[in-house]
Amino acid sequence: MPHDEIRGRLKLIRESLGLSQTAMSEKIGGGKGTWQNIEAGNNPPNGTTLLAIAGLGFNPGWILTGIGPMRLADTPIDRESVETAIDRELMGRVVDSIARLYRELAISLSPVDLGRLSAEKYEEIAAASSDPAERMAMVKLMAVQLRKELLAPPQADVRKDRA
């Protein structure tokens, strides 16, 4: 089960740092029970959490998929360089919008698929505009478009085989 695997990888990260769950919550800037809820399976890691873990030098791709190296480099990367490379507010809004939409529509979405879809939509928005206000408006538009796609009837294959 992908969520169990993600939880296991997150626990491995915490243990490799020699931290308690409470200390890990503090390290990533979350509330007291943030990490406990993630490891217990109550909450999947969101974009902000994944970025904070990346700031400690761990590979978010590995966390979500198990593919690639566990660490981004031998030493933790500078947290400010991550914030420059990724608009944390935008990433958080994209993840939140997608997760909320799927919940509203009662459609199951695994944490891995949430991460992949969020990354795809984030890249589309980030490439389209550098203005923060425009980007936030685009998140709302993305959610409307995604809702339409999810509610649309499946497209039939209109190709006809001719003999």
N, C-alpha and C positions, 0 to 999 in steps of 0.2 A: 504494500500500500504506500503510494508516494508520500502522503503526509507523515506517516510513521518514519519513513526514510529521512525526510527533511528534519523532523524532530531529532532523530538520532544524530544527524550531522551537526545540528546546532548544539546538542549536548556535548558532542566531541569537541567542538570549538571552545565551549565554556570550560570544559575540563582541561583542555590543552593550555588555557590561560591560568588555570589553577584558581578559578573564581567560584564562589557560591552563586546560586540563582539570584539572590538579592544583589550581590556585588555586580553581577553581569547586567542586571537591569539598570543599575546606576551607571555602569560603564558605557552603555549605549544611549543613555539619556532618557530612559523610559521610567515609568512609574514603578513603585515598589514591587508589584506583582507581574509586571510585563513579561519578564523572562519565564517566570513560573507558569504563566498561562500558555506561553508558546510551547514550552517543553511538555506540558500536560495535554497539549492538543486542543486547548480551548480556543486559541487564536492562531491562525497562520501568521508567519512574519510578514509585515507589510513593507512597502517600499522604503519608508523611513528607517525601519529596523534593519533592512538589508543594507542600506547605505551606511548606517552606523557601524555595522559589522565589517563592511568593506573598508571603512576608516581604520579598523583595527588590523587590516592586512589580509582579510579573508575574502575568498572569491565567491561573490553572490551566485554566479553560474553553477559553481560546484555545490553550493548549499541547496539550490533548487533542483538540480539534475543529477548530481553525483559525478558529473563529467568534468574533466580538467583538474588542475591542481587545487588543493585545499586553500593554499595561500597565494595571494597575488604576487608576493615577493618575499624575500627572506626577512625583510624588516617592514613594519607597518608603514603604510603610506600616510602622507600628511593629510589630515582630515579636511583642511581647507582646500586642497587640490581636488578632492572628491566633490566638494560643494561647488567648485568652479566648473568642473566637468559635467555635473548633473544638477539640474534645478530640482532641489529636494522638495520644494513646495509643489512643483508641477508633478513630479513623480508620485508624491503622496496623494494628490488630487486624482490623478489618473487611476491609481490602484483602488482608491476609495470609490470612485464613480463606477468602475467596472464591477467591483465586489458588490456594491449596493444594488446595481441593476440586476445582476444575476440572482441575488437574494429576492428582490421584488418579484422577479419573474419565476421564482422557484425552479431555477435551472442550476444543476450541479456544475461546479467548476473547481477542479483540483487546485491546490496551491501552486503547483508547477505551471498549469495552464494559465492561472491568474497572472503569474510572473511573466510568462511569455507574451500573453496578450497585452499586458500593461506595458512591457518594453516596446512592443510593436507600435502601440498607440502613442506612447511617449515620444518615440523617434519621429513619427509623423508630425506631431504637434511641434516639437522642438525644431524640426527642419523647416516648418512653414513660417515660423515667426520667432523673433527674439524679444518681442515686447511682452512683458509679464502680464499686462491686462488682456492683451489679445490671446495669449496662451490660456488664461483662465476661461475666457469665453469659448475658446476652441475645445476645452475639456467638456463643457456643457453640450456643444454641438456634437462632439464625438459620442457622448452618451446617447443623444437622440438618434444619431445614425446607427449606433450599435443596437439600440432597442428595435429600430425598424428591421434591421437584418435578422435579429433573433426571432421576431414575430412574423416575418415574412414566410409564406408557404414555401416549401422546398421547390426549387426549379426543376422541371422535368427536362430530360435530355431531348432537345428538339431536333437533333440530327436524325436523319432517316437513312437507313441502309438501302441502297439501291442495287438491284440485281442486274 
